[in-house]
Amino acid sequence: MKQNNFDLINFSHAARILGYKSNAPIKKLVTLGKLTEYSVPDSTRKMIDRIELEALIKPIQISENNTDENNQKK
């Protein structure tokens, strides 16, 4: 039997992780199918898997050349 390991967090906590003040962007990500919404037994609360949420975060690369060019233009 496969066991799922979830680290469920509420929408507000998910929003804070992504840098939002409200949970509306999290609801939108669920609606768009980018995140899966989970129900907690014996509760009406909806939760998000933290690992799934963190998978959406992508680092950006800043090259030193671009930084130097921007500083020279100022």
Secondary structure as a PSIPRED ss2 file (coil, helix, strand):
# PSIPRED VFORMAT (PSIPRED V4.0)

   1 M C   1.000  0.000  0.000
   2 K C   1.000  0.000  0.000
   3 Q C   1.000  0.000  0.000
   4 N C   1.000  0.000  0.000
   5 N C   1.000  0.000  0.000
   6 F C   1.000  0.000  0.000
   7 D C   1.000  0.000  0.000
   8 L E   0.000  0.000  1.000
   9 I E   0.000  0.000  1.000
  10 N E   0.000  0.000  1.000
  11 F H   0.000  1.000  0.000
  12 S H   0.000  1.000  0.000
  13 H H   0.000  1.000  0.000
  14 A H   0.000  1.000  0.000
  15 A H   0.000  1.000  0.000
  16 R H   0.000  1.000  0.000
  17 I H   0.000  1.000  0.000
  18 L H   0.000  1.000  0.000
  19 G C   1.000  0.000  0.000
  20 Y C   1.000  0.000  0.000
  21 K C   1.000  0.000  0.000
  22 S C   1.000  0.000  0.000
  23 N C   1.000  0.000  0.000
  24 A H   0.000  1.000  0.000
  25 P H   0.000  1.000  0.000
  26 I H   0.000  1.000  0.000
  27 K H   0.000  1.000  0.000
  28 K H   0.000  1.000  0.000
  29 L H   0.000  1.000  0.000
  30 V H   0.000  1.000  0.000
  31 T H   0.000  1.000  0.000
  32 L C   1.000  0.000  0.000
  33 G C   1.000  0.000  0.000
  34 K C   1.000  0.000  0.000
  35 L C   1.000  0.000  0.000
  36 T C   1.000  0.000  0.000
  37 E E   0.000  0.000  1.000
  38 Y E   0.000  0.000  1.000
  39 S E   0.000  0.000  1.000
  40 V C   1.000  0.000  0.000
  41 P C   1.000  0.000  0.000
  42 D C   1.000  0.000  0.000
  43 S C   1.000  0.000  0.000
  44 T C   1.000  0.000  0.000
  45 R C   1.000  0.000  0.000
  46 K E   0.000  0.000  1.000
  47 M E   0.000  0.000  1.000
  48 I E   0.000  0.000  1.000
  49 D E   0.000  0.000  1.000
  50 R H   0.000  1.000  0.000
  51 I H   0.000  1.000  0.000
  52 E H   0.000  1.000  0.000
  53 L H   0.000  1.000  0.000
  54 E H   0.000  1.000  0.000
  55 A H   0.000  1.000  0.000
  56 L C   1.000  0.000  0.000
  57 I C   1.000  0.000  0.000
  58 K C   1.000  0.000  0.000
  59 P C   1.000  0.000  0.000
  60 I C   1.000  0.000  0.000
  61 Q C   1.000  0.000  0.000
  62 I C   1.000  0.000  0.000
  63 S C   1.000  0.000  0.000
  64 E H   0.000  1.000  0.000
  65 N H   0.000  1.000  0.000
  66 N H   0.000  1.000  0.000
  67 T H   0.000  1.000  0.000
  68 D H   0.000  1.000  0.000
  69 E H   0.000  1.000  0.000
  70 N H   0.000  1.000  0.000
  71 N H   0.000  1.000  0.000
  72 Q H   0.000  1.000  0.000
  73 K H   0.000  1.000  0.000
  74 K C   1.000  0.000  0.000
